[in-house]
């Protein structure tokens, strides 16, 4: 097991002992891919963290941010489930392998939970649902700081779309959950991708994934939401902005 130094400042990785051969395979592939190392390097280069944030893989809980441990927790089973969803959807027909799409979705998940960590550590103001704000930051970080960031976010949006298929009927608890519905998360992420570069992503409108009137509003919406997050985080972001390559 690779452990972090809890007393150090910055993001650190922790791999818990896998419970079975499937989890061991996920762990080994995760380490070999370098995708998580890219996320950790990005966080440590771009954010001025004043304490350790542990990104912990394994266990049964999550994905979630554990404030008591200051830890982002992501089970191996979650990663295996995500890859299985992309495989079942024949995602490679979209030009992205299930393995790449899983790494993309994992990056979005890590940054979503990082948003919760930053809100907790620095008592940042949040207007609206914190889960929606966390989604918006994850998408903003990908688009603003990563090469092909919109494409990474597209894989994440498609995961929300695939997850929405789990429900045939909406129950009351689906509406009182702290998260927006998976369908809403899908369309919100699409909206921000389109809004960040409408000329490049006209296909989103042409294919009817967003109506023309809604798409026009997405341009202003992404500009406002990304600027709001970057302004709030200005004190905690490095002055040296770099473009991080997609793994």
C-alpha positions in Angstrom: 0.0 0.0 0.0 1.3 3.4 -0.9 0.6 5.8 1.9 0.9 9.6 2.1 2.7 11.7 4.7 -0.3 13.1 6.5 1.7 16.0 8.0 2.7 17.4 4.7 0.9 20.1 2.8 -0.7 19.4 -0.6 -2.5 16.5 -2.3 -1.2 13.0 -1.5 -2.2 9.6 -2.7 -3.2 6.6 -0.7 -3.9 3.1 -2.1 -5.7 0.8 0.3 -5.3 -2.9 0.2 -7.6 -4.4 -2.4 -10.3 -6.7 -1.2 -10.2 -9.1 -4.2 -8.6 -9.8 -7.5 -10.9 -7.4 -9.4 -10.0 -4.6 -7.0 -6.3 -5.5 -7.3 -6.5 -5.2 -11.1 -8.2 -1.8 -10.8 -5.5 -0.6 -8.4 -2.6 -1.9 -10.6 -4.2 -0.3 -13.7 -4.8 2.9 -11.9 -1.1 3.1 -10.8 0.1 2.2 -14.3 -2.1 4.7 -16.2 -0.7 7.8 -14.4 -4.1 9.5 -14.6 -4.3 10.0 -10.8 -0.7 11.2 -10.7 -1.7 13.8 -13.2 -4.5 15.0 -11.0 -2.2 15.2 -7.9 0.5 17.0 -9.8 -2.1 19.5 -11.1 -3.5 20.1 -7.7 -0.1 20.6 -6.1 1.1 22.9 -8.9 -2.0 25.0 -9.3 -3.4 25.3 -5.7 -1.8 26.8 -2.6 -3.1 24.3 -0.1 -2.2 24.9 3.5 -2.8 21.3 4.6 -2.7 17.8 3.3 -5.6 16.5 1.2 -5.5 12.7 1.0 -6.8 11.1 -2.2 -7.6 7.6 -0.9 -8.5 4.7 -3.2 -10.2 1.6 -1.8 -12.7 0.9 1.0 -16.4 0.8 0.6 -17.5 4.5 1.0 -17.6 7.1 -1.7 -16.9 8.8 -3.9 -17.0 11.5 -1.2 -15.0 14.0 0.8 -14.5 13.0 4.4 -13.9 16.3 6.3 -12.7 14.5 9.5 -9.8 13.0 7.6 -9.5 15.7 5.0 -9.7 12.9 2.5 -11.2 12.3 -0.9 -12.4 8.7 -0.8 -12.9 6.7 -4.0 -13.6 2.9 -3.9 -12.0 0.6 -6.4 -15.5 -0.8 -7.0 -16.7 2.6 -8.3 -13.9 2.8 -10.9 -14.7 -0.8 -12.0 -18.4 0.1 -12.3 -17.7 3.2 -14.4 -15.5 1.2 -16.8 -18.2 -1.5 -17.0 -20.8 1.2 -17.9 -18.7 2.5 -20.8 -18.0 -1.0 -22.0 -21.7 -1.9 -22.0 -22.5 1.3 -23.9 -19.9 0.4 -26.6 -18.3 3.7 -25.9 -15.4 3.1 -28.2 -17.8 3.7 -31.1 -17.6 7.4 -30.0 -13.9 7.4 -30.6 -12.9 7.1 -26.9 -11.9 3.8 -25.3 -13.8 2.8 -22.2 -10.4 2.9 -20.4 -9.8 6.6 -21.5 -13.4 7.5 -20.7 -13.1 6.0 -17.2 -9.9 8.0 -16.6 -11.7 11.2 -17.8 -14.7 10.5 -15.4 -12.3 9.8 -12.6 -10.6 13.2 -13.1 -13.9 14.9 -13.0 -14.9 13.0 -9.8 -11.6 13.9 -8.1 -12.1 17.6 -8.9 -15.7 17.5 -7.8 -14.6 16.1 -4.4 -11.7 18.7 -4.3 -14.4 21.4 -4.6 -16.0 20.1 -1.4 -12.6 20.0 0.3 -11.8 23.6 -0.7 -15.2 24.8 0.4 -14.7 23.1 3.8 -11.1 24.1 4.3 -11.5 27.7 3.4 -15.2 28.2 4.3 -15.9 29.4 0.8 -19.3 30.9 0.1 -21.7 28.8 -2.0 -24.9 30.1 -3.4 -27.2 27.3 -4.4 -26.6 23.6 -4.0 -23.1 22.7 -3.1 -23.2 19.6 -5.3 -24.0 21.7 -8.4 -21.2 24.1 -7.5 -18.8 21.2 -7.2 -19.8 19.9 -10.6 -19.3 23.4 -12.0 -15.8 23.7 -10.5 -14.8 20.2 -11.8 -15.9 21.1 -15.3 -14.2 24.6 -15.1 -10.9 23.1 -14.0 -10.9 20.6 -16.9 -11.8 23.2 -19.5 -9.6 26.0 -18.3 -6.5 24.1 -17.3 -6.4 20.8 -19.4 -5.6 20.2 -23.0 -8.7 18.6 -24.5 -10.5 19.6 -21.3 -13.9 19.8 -23.0 -13.4 16.2 -24.3 -12.6 15.0 -20.8 -15.7 16.7 -19.5 -17.8 15.1 -22.3 -16.9 11.7 -21.0 -18.0 12.7 -17.6 -21.3 14.1 -18.9 -21.9 10.8 -20.8 -21.4 8.9 -17.5 -24.2 11.0 -15.9 -26.3 10.1 -19.0 -25.5 6.4 -18.6 -26.3 6.5 -14.8 -29.6 8.1 -15.5 -30.7 4.8 -17.2 -30.7 3.1 -13.8 -34.1 4.7 -13.0 -37.3 3.8 -14.7 -39.5 5.8 -12.4 -38.6 8.9 -10.3 -39.4 8.6 -6.6 -39.6 11.4 -4.1 -36.1 10.6 -2.7 -34.7 11.3 -6.2 -35.8 14.9 -5.8 -34.8 15.5 -2.2 -31.2 14.1 -2.8 -28.4 16.6 -2.3 -27.3 15.9 -5.9 -29.3 17.1 -8.9 -30.7 14.3 -11.1 -28.2 12.5 -13.3 -30.1 13.9 -16.4 -29.7 17.4 -15.0 -26.0 16.9 -14.3 -25.6 15.6 -17.9 -27.3 18.6 -19.5 -25.6 21.1 -17.2 -22.2 19.7 -18.1 -23.1 19.7 -21.8 -24.2 23.3 -21.4 -20.9 24.4 -19.9 -18.9 22.6 -22.5 -20.9 24.3 -25.3 -20.8 27.6 -23.6 -17.0 27.5 -23.3 -16.5 27.1 -27.0 -19.8 27.4 -29.0 -18.0 27.4 -32.4 -16.2 24.1 -31.7 -19.3 22.4 -30.2 -22.1 23.3 -32.5 -22.7 19.6 -32.9 -24.3 19.7 -29.4 -27.0 21.9 -30.8 -27.2 20.3 -34.2 -27.9 16.9 -32.7 -30.6 18.4 -30.5 -28.8 17.7 -27.2 -29.5 21.4 -26.3 -32.1 23.7 -27.7 -30.9 26.8 -29.5 -32.3 29.2 -26.9 -30.8 27.2 -24.0 -27.5 27.0 -25.8 -27.3 30.7 -26.2 -27.8 31.1 -22.5 -25.0 28.6 -21.9 -22.4 31.0 -23.2 -23.2 33.5 -20.6 -23.7 30.8 -17.9 -20.3 29.3 -18.4 -18.6 32.6 -18.5 -20.3 33.6 -15.2 -19.9 30.4 -13.4 -16.2 29.9 -14.4 -15.3 33.5 -13.6 -17.1 33.2 -10.2 -15.2 30.1 -9.2 -11.8 31.5 -10.4 -12.5 34.7 -8.5 -13.4 32.9 -5.3 -10.3 30.7 -5.6 -8.0 33.5 -6.7 -6.2 33.6 -3.3 -5.6 29.8 -3.4 -4.6 29.4 -7.1 -1.0 29.7 -8.3 -0.2 32.6 -10.6 1.4 30.3 -13.1 -1.3 28.7 -15.2 -0.2 25.7 -17.2 -2.1 23.5 -19.7 -2.1 19.9 -18.4 -2.0 17.2 -21.1 -4.6 14.5 -21.2 -3.2 11.1 -20.3 
